[in-house]
Amino acid sequence: MPKIIFLPHQDLCPKGAIVKAKIGESILSVALRNKIEIEHMCERSCVCGTCHCVIKTGFNSLKPSNESEDDVLDKVWGLDLKSRLSCQICIADKDLVIEIPCYSKNHTRE
């Protein structure tokens, strides 16, 4: 069972977290199940980009992004070569280290 290491995020996960994941589930699902409230305004339909994350370790174990995800990623703040949408990533058999950016496109977050 792969592990996901969430790096510390001042609001969502101040101390970071190491959690177990099932192969095939999304990073967003794993995060939410573990009380890491990654934003997901479009409810996982791959249109908003608020669930943007950066894969610090394990990027090459993931299936490549599709055109729809790439189009959304082009509009996110803090785009990185290893940026992905956490709602679209299906976990493979390798451990991942994830950074949740400090900012998102959601200007209304309180």
C-alpha positions as CSV (number, residue, x, y, z in Angstrom):
1,M,0.0,0.0,0.0
2,P,1.7,3.3,-1.1
3,K,2.1,6.2,1.3
4,I,1.5,9.8,0.6
5,I,3.5,12.4,2.4
6,F,1.8,15.7,2.5
7,L,4.4,18.5,3.2
8,P,3.4,21.1,5.8
9,H,0.8,23.7,4.7
10,Q,0.1,26.5,7.1
11,D,-3.7,26.2,6.9
12,L,-4.6,22.7,5.7
13,C,-1.9,20.5,7.3
14,P,0.4,22.6,9.5
15,K,2.6,19.6,10.7
16,G,2.4,17.7,7.4
17,A,1.1,14.1,7.3
18,I,2.0,10.6,6.2
19,V,-1.0,8.6,5.1
20,K,-1.8,5.3,3.4
21,A,-3.4,5.2,0.0
22,K,-5.0,2.6,-2.2
23,I,-3.7,2.1,-5.7
24,G,-6.1,3.8,-8.1
25,E,-7.6,6.3,-5.8
26,S,-7.1,10.0,-6.2
27,I,-4.8,12.2,-4.1
28,L,-7.8,14.4,-3.4
29,S,-9.8,11.4,-2.0
30,V,-6.9,10.4,0.2
31,A,-6.5,13.9,1.5
32,L,-10.1,14.4,2.3
33,R,-10.4,11.0,4.0
34,N,-7.5,12.1,6.2
35,K,-9.1,15.5,7.1
36,I,-6.7,17.5,4.8
37,E,-9.3,19.8,3.2
38,I,-7.8,20.5,-0.3
39,E,-10.0,22.8,-2.2
40,H,-12.1,21.3,-5.0
41,M,-14.7,23.8,-6.1
42,C,-15.7,21.9,-9.2
43,E,-16.3,18.7,-7.3
44,R,-13.6,16.7,-9.2
45,S,-14.8,17.6,-12.7
46,C,-11.4,18.9,-13.8
47,V,-12.4,22.5,-14.6
48,C,-11.4,24.8,-11.7
49,G,-7.8,24.1,-10.7
50,T,-8.3,24.7,-7.0
51,C,-7.0,21.3,-6.1
52,H,-3.6,21.9,-7.7
53,C,-0.7,20.2,-6.1
54,V,3.0,19.7,-6.9
55,I,4.4,16.1,-6.9
56,K,7.8,16.5,-5.2
57,T,8.6,12.8,-5.3
58,G,7.1,10.0,-7.3
59,F,6.0,12.0,-10.3
60,N,7.2,9.5,-12.8
61,S,5.1,6.7,-11.3
62,L,1.9,8.5,-12.3
63,K,0.1,8.2,-15.6
64,P,0.6,11.4,-17.6
65,S,-2.0,14.1,-17.5
66,N,-4.6,14.3,-20.3
67,E,-5.4,17.4,-22.4
68,S,-8.3,18.5,-20.2
69,E,-6.1,18.5,-17.1
70,D,-3.3,20.3,-18.9
71,D,-5.7,23.0,-20.1
72,V,-6.8,23.6,-16.4
73,L,-3.2,23.5,-15.1
74,D,-2.2,26.2,-17.6
75,K,-4.4,28.6,-15.5
76,V,-3.2,27.8,-12.0
77,W,-1.0,30.0,-9.8
78,G,2.4,28.7,-9.1
79,L,2.5,26.2,-12.0
80,D,5.5,23.8,-11.8
81,L,6.8,21.2,-14.2
82,K,5.4,18.6,-11.7
83,S,2.1,20.3,-11.1
84,R,-1.1,18.1,-11.2
85,L,-4.7,18.3,-10.2
86,S,-5.2,16.2,-7.1
87,C,-8.7,15.2,-8.3
88,Q,-7.2,13.7,-11.5
89,I,-4.2,11.8,-10.2
90,C,-4.7,8.0,-9.8
91,I,-2.2,6.7,-7.3
92,A,0.2,4.0,-8.6
93,D,2.3,1.7,-6.6
94,K,5.0,4.2,-5.5
95,D,5.1,6.5,-2.5
96,L,4.4,10.2,-3.2
97,V,5.5,13.4,-1.6
98,I,2.9,16.2,-2.2
99,E,3.1,19.9,-1.8
100,I,-0.1,21.8,-1.6
101,P,0.5,25.4,-2.8
102,C,-0.2,28.3,-0.4
103,Y,-2.4,30.0,-3.0
104,S,-5.1,28.9,-5.3
105,K,-7.4,30.5,-7.9
106,N,-10.2,30.6,-5.3
107,H,-10.4,34.3,-4.3
108,T,-13.4,33.7,-2.0
109,R,-11.7,31.2,0.4
110,E,-12.2,32.2,4.0
